[in-house]
């Protein structure tokens, strides 16, 4: 396990013997909808991604979907499987004590952020929900998560991060957490306000993870403005160029179906990401930049 001043490297990712940079390419939102789940499994089988995180609080997540993913690691591990902690609407908590609720669902991201920054979340109820989602993952997959991250990056928020780091530490020495600090200069990221925010939030998150001995990825990329004209094929090589060894790129591949349209505003861009990761261009760019998964 490599330790630097900035991070503790996830122990599962060893240096490549041929000098290529080895990175994580993580598909978020497994369990969100059938079209997302099928696309992620397809990319795992094809060797186009090497990590995914599961939303155990999504209504479509169940043991069958977990088994369909888990079986892909039979014999040889193809994919790291993590928990995608979910604390925002329209999803519902797994515990009865989480507050506040809006119509029985989690609050909006904006309301959750406001309460987290004001330190007004109930710590005991928050810890209970985080632990319940870890337990639901363990029950579905038959083991603890390889890593923990957050839907809409909620795991980085004040108060939430403490519950997440405590739960991850309890999961065992191999479990790691996603930090979202980017590589590259500030000027390269000025066009990505979401990326700047999660980069800033990751400063405190990394300090706490390091103090607790919880491993993290070295760097992060994958955020962009989800507009109709966003070109993932153009963006991905830029993400890749800034990735050091042990860095992580987030992606959201999927096929649009009725469940996805009901639950999430990110729809057709998922198909664009999925098509790019299936394309011949994707492995060509990896080879050009001397990167392997």
Backbone torsions as a table, in degrees:
resi	resn	phi	psi	omega
1	UNK	NA	125.4	-175.9
2	UNK	-89.5	131.2	179.3
3	UNK	-119.1	129.3	174.1
4	UNK	-126.6	179.2	177.9
5	UNK	-68.9	-22.1	-174.5
6	UNK	-97.6	-26.9	-176.0
7	UNK	-160.7	165.3	168.2
8	UNK	-110.3	121.3	-172.0
9	UNK	-71.5	141.6	173.7
10	UNK	-56.0	127.2	-170.9
11	UNK	-67.8	-18.7	-174.8
12	UNK	-77.8	-12.5	-173.3
13	UNK	-105.9	102.8	-178.6
14	UNK	-90.9	152.8	178.2
15	UNK	-59.3	146.0	178.6
16	UNK	-75.2	135.3	-178.4
17	UNK	-68.2	-20.0	-178.5
18	UNK	-97.0	12.1	175.4
19	UNK	84.4	1.0	177.2
20	UNK	-74.1	148.9	173.5
21	UNK	-73.2	130.9	176.9
22	UNK	-103.2	128.8	-176.8
23	UNK	-130.7	167.5	170.9
24	UNK	-97.5	131.8	169.3
25	UNK	-116.7	105.9	-169.0
26	UNK	-109.3	121.9	173.9
27	UNK	-88.3	116.2	179.1
28	UNK	-80.6	163.8	166.2
29	UNK	79.2	22.9	173.3
30	UNK	-61.1	132.5	-177.1
31	UNK	101.8	-11.5	-177.1
32	UNK	-66.8	-44.9	-176.6
33	UNK	-159.8	155.0	-178.3
34	UNK	-56.4	-39.6	-179.6
35	UNK	-67.2	-32.1	175.3
36	UNK	-71.2	-45.7	-178.1
37	UNK	-60.8	-46.4	-178.2
38	UNK	-64.4	-40.1	179.3
39	UNK	-64.4	-42.4	-179.7
40	UNK	-64.9	-44.0	178.8
41	UNK	-62.5	-39.2	178.6
42	UNK	-61.3	-43.3	-179.9
43	UNK	-67.2	-34.4	176.1
44	UNK	-63.4	-48.5	-178.7
45	UNK	-59.2	-38.0	-178.3
46	UNK	-82.2	-3.1	179.6
47	UNK	73.6	25.9	-176.9
48	UNK	-94.5	-14.6	172.5
49	UNK	-137.7	159.7	178.8
50	UNK	-130.6	12.6	175.4
51	UNK	-156.1	150.4	172.1
52	UNK	-152.1	152.4	179.6
53	UNK	-123.9	138.2	-168.8
54	UNK	-103.5	136.2	177.6
55	UNK	-93.0	90.1	-176.3
56	UNK	-71.2	-15.2	178.5
57	UNK	-89.5	-4.0	177.6
58	UNK	-73.1	142.0	-176.8
59	UNK	-63.5	-24.7	-179.1
60	UNK	-87.6	-4.2	179.0
61	UNK	-80.5	134.5	178.3
62	UNK	-154.5	177.6	-177.4
63	UNK	-64.4	-31.1	178.6
64	UNK	-65.4	-43.9	178.2
65	UNK	-65.6	-37.8	177.6
66	UNK	-64.4	-43.5	-179.3
67	UNK	-64.2	-37.4	180.0
68	UNK	-64.4	-31.9	175.6
69	UNK	-81.7	-43.4	-175.7
70	UNK	-60.1	-35.8	-175.8
71	UNK	-67.0	-19.7	178.8
72	UNK	-69.0	-15.6	176.8
73	UNK	-96.2	5.3	179.5
74	UNK	-63.7	129.3	-179.8
75	UNK	86.3	-64.3	-179.4
76	UNK	-129.3	134.6	179.7
77	UNK	-74.0	118.8	177.9
78	UNK	-97.7	-26.8	-170.0
79	UNK	-147.2	135.4	169.8
80	UNK	-79.1	135.2	-176.9
81	UNK	-118.3	120.8	-177.2
82	UNK	-118.3	175.9	175.9
83	UNK	-95.7	127.1	175.7
84	UNK	-99.0	86.0	-175.1
85	UNK	-56.3	130.7	-174.1
86	UNK	-122.6	122.6	-177.0
87	UNK	-136.7	15.9	-177.0
88	UNK	-127.4	157.0	177.1
89	UNK	-61.1	150.4	11.7
90	UNK	-92.8	16.2	-174.1
91	UNK	-84.5	158.7	-175.1
92	UNK	-111.4	145.4	179.2
93	UNK	-68.4	157.4	175.9
94	UNK	-86.8	-15.0	-179.9
95	UNK	-107.4	162.3	178.9
96	UNK	-91.8	-4.8	-173.0
97	UNK	-100.6	-10.2	-174.8
98	UNK	-65.7	135.9	176.2
99	UNK	-141.9	149.9	1.5
100	UNK	-84.6	159.4	174.3
101	UNK	-119.2	152.7	175.4
102	UNK	-126.1	105.4	-176.6
103	UNK	62.7	31.6	-179.7
104	UNK	85.4	-4.7	-178.2
105	UNK	-105.8	166.6	172.6
106	UNK	-58.7	160.7	175.4
107	UNK	-71.5	171.3	173.9
108	UNK	-67.0	163.2	177.9
109	UNK	-59.6	-42.2	-178.5
110	UNK	-61.0	-43.8	179.8
111	UNK	-68.8	-38.9	178.0
112	UNK	-63.0	-43.7	178.9
113	UNK	-61.6	-44.7	-179.3
114	UNK	-59.4	-47.1	-178.9
115	UNK	-68.0	-35.5	179.3
116	UNK	-66.3	-43.5	-179.4
117	UNK	-69.6	-28.2	176.2
118	UNK	-87.0	0.2	-178.6
119	UNK	57.8	44.2	-178.8
120	UNK	-108.3	6.2	175.1
121	UNK	-78.2	143.2	177.1
122	UNK	-72.6	113.2	-174.1
123	UNK	-61.9	-42.2	-178.1
124	UNK	-67.2	-43.1	179.8
125	UNK	-67.3	-37.5	177.9
126	UNK	-64.7	-46.8	178.8
127	UNK	-61.4	-38.5	179.6
128	UNK	-63.9	-39.7	179.9
129	UNK	-69.3	-43.5	177.8
130	UNK	-60.1	-46.6	-179.8
131	UNK	-64.9	-34.4	178.3
132	UNK	-66.3	-37.8	178.5
133	UNK	-71.3	-35.8	174.0
134	UNK	-63.4	-43.2	179.7
135	UNK	-65.3	-38.6	177.7
136	UNK	-64.4	-39.5	175.4
137	UNK	-61.5	-48.5	-178.1
138	UNK	-61.5	-39.9	178.6
139	UNK	-66.1	-36.7	-177.5
140	UNK	-78.0	-39.4	-174.8
141	UNK	-98.9	-10.4	179.4
142	UNK	78.2	14.0	179.4
143	UNK	-165.4	167.0	178.2
144	UNK	-73.1	159.1	177.5
145	UNK	-65.5	146.3	174.3
146	UNK	-67.3	-32.1	-178.8
147	UNK	-155.7	169.8	178.2
148	UNK	-131.6	132.9	169.7
149	UNK	-136.2	-167.7	-174.6
150	UNK	-137.0	138.1	172.7
151	UNK	-64.4	125.3	-175.8
152	UNK	61.9	26.3	173.9
153	UNK	62.5	27.7	-176.9
154	UNK	-65.3	-22.3	-177.9
155	UNK	-65.9	-15.1	-178.8
156	UNK	-86.3	-12.2	-172.8
157	UNK	-71.7	150.2	172.6
158	UNK	-52.2	149.9	-175.5
159	UNK	70.1	-51.9	179.7
160	UNK	-61.0	-44.3	-176.6
161	UNK	-60.4	-34.6	179.7
162	UNK	-66.0	-42.1	178.2
163	UNK	-66.1	-39.1	-179.6
164	UNK	-66.6	-46.0	-178.5
165	UNK	-66.0	-38.0	177.6
166	UNK	-64.1	-44.5	-179.0
167	UNK	-67.3	-39.5	-179.9
168	UNK	-66.7	-41.0	178.6
169	UNK	-60.8	-37.9	178.6
170	UNK	-68.9	-23.1	-177.8
171	UNK	-69.0	-20.4	177.4
172	UNK	129.3	166.0	-173.7
173	UNK	-68.3	-17.6	-179.4
174	UNK	-88.0	-13.5	-177.3
175	UNK	-76.1	138.5	180.0
176	UNK	-129.7	171.3	-178.9
177	UNK	-125.9	152.3	178.3
178	UNK	-85.7	121.5	167.9
179	UNK	-103.7	153.9	-168.3
180	UNK	-121.8	32.1	174.7
181	UNK	-83.7	130.9	-175.2
182	UNK	-89.1	160.3	168.1
183	UNK	-89.4	168.5	177.0
184	UNK	95.3	170.0	-176.5
185	UNK	-80.2	161.4	178.0
186	UNK	-60.3	-39.3	-177.9
187	UNK	-61.6	-28.8	179.5
188	UNK	-73.6	-13.9	-174.0
189	UNK	-116.2	5.0	-176.1
190	UNK	-64.7	-24.3	-179.7
191	UNK	-84.6	3.5	-176.5
192	UNK	-125.5	80.2	-177.0
193	UNK	-60.9	-34.8	178.2
194	UNK	-65.0	-41.3	178.2
195	UNK	-62.8	-38.3	178.0
196	UNK	-64.9	-38.7	-179.7
197	UNK	-66.0	-48.2	-177.7
198	UNK	-70.1	-28.0	174.0
199	UNK	-62.8	-46.3	-180.0
200	UNK	-64.1	-44.6	179.0
201	UNK	-62.6	-29.6	-177.1
202	UNK	-71.6	-18.0	-179.6
203	UNK	-61.0	-52.9	178.2
204	UNK	-67.3	-35.6	179.7
205	UNK	-61.7	-45.1	-179.9
206	UNK	-64.3	-40.8	179.4
207	UNK	-59.6	-44.4	-179.6
208	UNK	-67.7	-40.9	178.3
209	UNK	-61.7	-43.7	-179.1
210	UNK	-63.9	-41.2	-179.6
211	UNK	-63.6	-32.3	-179.0
212	UNK	-90.7	-5.2	-178.4
213	UNK	73.8	25.0	178.5
214	UNK	-91.2	123.2	-177.9
215	UNK	-65.7	152.8	174.9
216	UNK	-137.4	165.3	170.1
217	UNK	-73.0	158.4	-174.4
218	UNK	-75.7	-36.7	-177.9
219	UNK	-155.7	174.3	-171.7
220	UNK	-145.2	146.4	171.7
221	UNK	-154.7	169.6	176.8
222	UNK	127.5	-10.9	177.3
223	UNK	-80.6	143.6	172.8
224	UNK	-160.5	171.1	179.9
225	UNK	-80.5	118.2	-172.8
226	UNK	-82.5	68.1	176.6
227	UNK	-97.9	163.8	-175.4
228	UNK	-61.1	-27.3	-177.3
229	UNK	-96.0	7.9	179.1
230	UNK	-61.3	133.5	-175.3
231	UNK	-113.6	94.7	-177.4
232	UNK	-63.3	-33.4	179.2
233	UNK	-63.5	-31.0	176.8
234	UNK	-81.4	-35.2	-176.7
235	UNK	-74.8	-38.2	-171.1
236	UNK	-58.9	-46.2	178.2
237	UNK	-58.4	-30.8	177.3
238	UNK	-70.0	-40.5	174.5
239	UNK	-58.4	-44.9	-174.2
240	UNK	-65.6	-38.0	-176.0
241	UNK	-62.7	-26.3	-176.8
242	UNK	-96.0	-0.6	-174.0
243	UNK	-84.1	120.8	171.0
244	UNK	-82.9	176.1	171.2
245	UNK	-53.1	137.7	179.7
246	UNK	72.3	9.3	175.9
247	UNK	-74.7	165.5	-177.7
248	UNK	-132.0	130.7	172.5
249	UNK	-109.4	127.4	177.7
250	UNK	-88.7	142.1	174.4
251	UNK	-143.5	166.8	-175.9
252	UNK	-136.5	62.0	-179.3
253	UNK	-74.1	154.3	176.8
254	UNK	172.4	169.9	170.7
255	UNK	-111.5	141.4	-177.0
256	UNK	-76.0	131.7	172.4
257	UNK	-140.0	177.7	-175.3
258	UNK	-62.4	-36.9	-179.6
259	UNK	-66.1	-41.5	177.5
260	UNK	-62.8	-46.0	-179.8
261	UNK	-62.4	-30.5	179.5
262	UNK	-73.0	-32.7	-169.0
263	UNK	-105.7	-22.4	-168.7
264	UNK	-145.3	138.8	179.3
265	UNK	-76.3	-16.9	-179.2
266	UNK	-85.6	103.7	-173.2
267	UNK	-121.5	-83.4	-171.9
268	UNK	-63.3	-26.8	176.5
269	UNK	-65.0	-26.7	175.3
270	UNK	-64.1	-40.9	178.1
271	UNK	-65.2	-36.2	177.9
272	UNK	-64.1	-42.9	177.8
273	UNK	-65.3	-44.2	-179.9
274	UNK	-59.9	-46.3	-179.8
275	UNK	-62.4	-38.5	178.7
276	UNK	-65.8	-44.2	-178.6
277	UNK	-66.5	-23.6	175.3
278	UNK	-84.0	-14.2	-171.2
279	UNK	-76.1	163.9	174.4
280	UNK	-69.8	-23.1	-179.6
281	UNK	-65.6	-36.3	-176.7
282	UNK	-59.8	-55.4	178.6
283	UNK	-65.4	-28.1	178.0
284	UNK	-64.5	-42.6	178.6
285	UNK	-66.2	-40.7	175.5
286	UNK	-56.7	-46.7	-178.2
287	UNK	-65.2	-42.6	-179.5
288	UNK	-60.3	-38.7	-177.3
289	UNK	-94.6	9.0	176.6
290	UNK	53.8	53.9	179.2
291	UNK	-124.1	142.3	173.7
292	UNK	-134.1	156.1	178.8
293	UNK	-87.7	NA	NA
